[in-house]
Amino acid sequence: MDWHGDGRLRLGKIDYLNVWPVYYAMEHGHTPNPCHITARPPSELNAMMCRGDLDLSAVSSVIYARYPDLFKILPGLAIACDGPVHSVLLLSQKPLEFLAGEDILLTRHSDTSVVLLKILVEKYWALKRVRYHRGALSPALANGSSPAAFLAIGDEALMWSRHARYPYRYDLAAVWHGWTGLPFVFAVWVVRRDVAARAPALVQEVTRCLWESKSWGLRHVDVLCREAARLGILDPIALRRYYDTFTFDLHERALKGLQFFYGLMADMGDIPACPSLDFWTQDDSQGVAVHGAQGGEGDGKKWAARL
Ligand SMILES: C=C(O[C@@H]1C=C(C(=O)O)C=C[C@H]1O)C(=O)O
């Protein structure tokens, strides 16, 4: 835990459009920002949190399942959707049923979607002998040896969703929803346990500020769409539709989807068992194990009352 000499915690931010509703207000002076914010793709944030280079962050949901002893979940925050997500895509040169025995390139920026894809390939689509490679998408797509299919997430997926050589598009959250009927949780916000134990008041402050910023963002989606459109990835109307697909909460159904996913990770041998969901609370620095019955609520009010 490095205080930078000023008592501020180090907060990670996913470097994609999808988290603007959570961070925009605190980064632009509309709500308080008590942290140092570092923006990176998810897999880099995951590694930084595991190393202790950040104190709190959004991380790929698989990371909590793999390292439950290292982290506690911050309530009332998630990147989840209950149907298509538009930005986690398997893009293929051929229809899915012809991908058996083929190479799929996996973006190096993802940890959760990579696991979701492998689960769908093995347990839902039952494709045999698929070979996976992890790497940077741009160079692979630019040279002649392009893979039969690739997995893209975040802004890259939004930019490449209409790639001419990859006309077959599979939205993994839509496939998951069609299969399980459940929401899918791509990312959760976690705090390192050592930080939670040593600085509960700061963790509380940052959590409240994230809720306040999210609440502002969700009340001003029109502002976010106007500003985010300047990046040239989506126009304001498409951005509105994009933001409407997300729930930024760990509500009860999202928790069910998360636990079902963790159960499948255990079946695949990725983790030894489905972990308890250990939420951070200020008054119990050892945490409270939650087994699917609790979750964050829209504006964080329920959690604010608990903290
Ligand atoms: C929905 C998305 O979820 C993302 C997917 C992640 C992953 O696959 O590890 C992590 C964080 C999220 O940003 C997206 O990037 O579009």
The ligand as an ORCA input file, in Angstrom:
! r2SCAN-3c Opt
* xyz 0 1
  C     -18.358     -6.106    -21.193
  C     -17.073     -6.028    -21.167
  O     -16.518     -6.628    -20.113
  C     -15.129     -6.630    -19.907
  C     -14.544     -7.911    -19.976
  C     -13.541     -8.285    -19.136
  C     -12.811     -9.573    -19.333
  O     -13.125    -10.283    -20.303
  O     -11.902     -9.903    -18.550
  C     -13.183     -7.446    -18.068
  C     -13.793     -6.258    -17.870
  C     -14.870     -5.765    -18.722
  O     -14.538     -4.537    -19.260
  C     -16.310     -5.343    -22.207
  O     -15.110     -5.148    -22.110
  O     -16.922     -4.935    -23.181
*
